Structures are given as C-alpha cells and as structure tokens.
Amino acid sequence: MFGQGHWRAPVAKARYDGWLIVAAEQDPAKAPPLTYVRKGFTHLHAAAGQAGFRIG
C-alpha cells in the first residue's frame, strides 16, 4: 500500500505498463460516490502524468 505520491517513483522506475487501481471505502451519505470517483480519477490521472505515465 502506498500513500500520497510515494507510489510514483518505484512504479515508474520499474517501467510498469499496466493498470492502476484505487480502492476506497466511505459512507455514501457523507461522500457522494460519483463526486468522489471523479475527484479520485482526476487526482490519479494528474499524479500518474507527473510521474511520466501515459494515460490512454
């Protein structure tokens, strides 16, 4: 398990070319799922791009 950005360097160094999967649990009454899926995707897309990954 990796936290805040610590995953990028080792994954990029290994020249990984596959799926990035994020799993999270939250109370849908407090955190609307679609809103948080979009936020998570936006963050992951930006972080992966900064690490040099091409998102297709």
C-alpha positions in Angstrom: 0.0 0.0 0.0 1.3 3.4 -0.9 0.2 6.8 0.3 0.4 10.3 -1.0 2.6 10.0 -4.1 5.1 7.6 -2.6 4.0 5.0 -5.2 5.1 7.0 -8.3 8.8 6.7 -8.2 9.1 2.9 -7.7 6.4 2.2 -10.2 7.9 4.5 -12.8 11.4 3.1 -12.2 10.1 -0.4 -12.8 8.7 0.8 -16.1 5.3 -0.5 -15.2 2.9 -0.7 -18.1 -0.5 -1.8 -16.8 -3.5 -0.9 -14.7 -3.6 1.5 -11.8 -6.4 0.6 -9.4 -7.6 2.5 -6.5 -9.9 1.2 -3.8 -11.6 3.2 -1.1 -14.5 2.9 1.3 -16.6 5.8 2.5 -20.1 6.5 3.7 -22.1 7.4 0.6 -24.4 9.5 2.8 -21.4 11.7 3.6 -19.4 11.4 0.4 -21.5 11.1 -2.8 -19.9 8.2 -4.8 -19.9 9.8 -8.2 -18.4 13.1 -6.9 -15.6 11.2 -5.2 -15.0 8.9 -8.1 -14.4 11.9 -10.3 -12.2 13.6 -7.8 -10.1 10.4 -7.4 -9.8 9.9 -11.1 -8.7 13.5 -11.6 -6.1 13.2 -8.9 -4.8 9.8 -10.1 -4.6 11.0 -13.7 -2.6 14.1 -12.7 -0.3 12.2 -10.4 0.4 9.4 -13.0 1.0 12.1 -15.6 3.5 13.9 -13.4 5.3 10.5 -12.9 5.7 10.2 -16.6 2.9 7.7 -17.3 0.9 8.0 -20.5 -2.8 7.5 -19.7 -4.8 6.1 -22.6 
